[in-house]
Amino acid sequence: MTKLTEEQKRDFEAAAFRKLVAHLRERTDVQNIDLMNLAGFCRNCLSNWYRDAASAAGLEMSKDESREIVYGMPYAEWQARYQREASDAQKAAFEANRPKDH
C-alpha cells in the first residue's frame, strides 16, 4: 500500500467527502430513509458529523448551518422540494434497523 502523509490523507478524505456530498445533492430522488435503510446513515448524519468536527475544532455551528452545507440549500427548502412521504414498508424497515442515535 502507498504510504500517505497525514496531509495527503486529510486532503484525499476531504475530496472524497466533497464528492459524496455533490453526489447526494444530485441524487435528490434518493430519500434519507432509503439511505438509512440501506447504509445506516443519511444526509442528516453527514451534517451532524460535520458539525461535530467543527465543534471539536472550536467552532460552534448550528444544525441548520451544517445541514445547509450538506444539502446545498436550507433544509426546509430541500424538504419542500424533494422529500416524499415514506411508505409503510420504508418506515417498518427503518424501525427494524434503527440505529440507537436516531
PEWO-V661223 format. One record per residue. N is the residue number from 1. SS is DSSP state (hx for helix, st for strand, lp for the rest). Layout:
# PEWO-V661223
N/SS  N/SS
This chain:
# PEWO-V661223
1/lp  2/lp  3/lp  4/lp  5/lp  6/hx  7/hx  8/hx  9/hx  10/hx  11/hx  12/hx  13/hx  14/hx  15/hx  16/hx  17/hx  18/hx  19/hx  20/hx  21/hx  22/hx  23/hx  24/hx  25/hx  26/hx  27/lp  28/lp  29/lp  30/lp  31/lp  32/hx  33/hx  34/hx  35/hx  36/hx  37/hx  38/hx  39/hx  40/lp  41/lp  42/lp  43/hx  44/hx  45/hx  46/hx  47/hx  48/hx  49/hx  50/hx  51/hx  52/hx  53/hx  54/hx  55/hx  56/hx  57/lp  58/lp  59/lp  60/lp  61/lp  62/lp  63/hx  64/hx  65/hx  66/hx  67/hx  68/hx  69/hx  70/hx  71/hx  72/lp  73/lp  74/lp  75/hx  76/hx  77/hx  78/hx  79/hx  80/hx  81/hx  82/hx  83/lp  84/lp  85/lp  86/lp  87/lp  88/hx  89/hx  90/hx  91/hx  92/hx  93/hx  94/hx  95/hx  96/hx  97/hx  98/lp  99/lp  100/lp  101/lp  102/lp
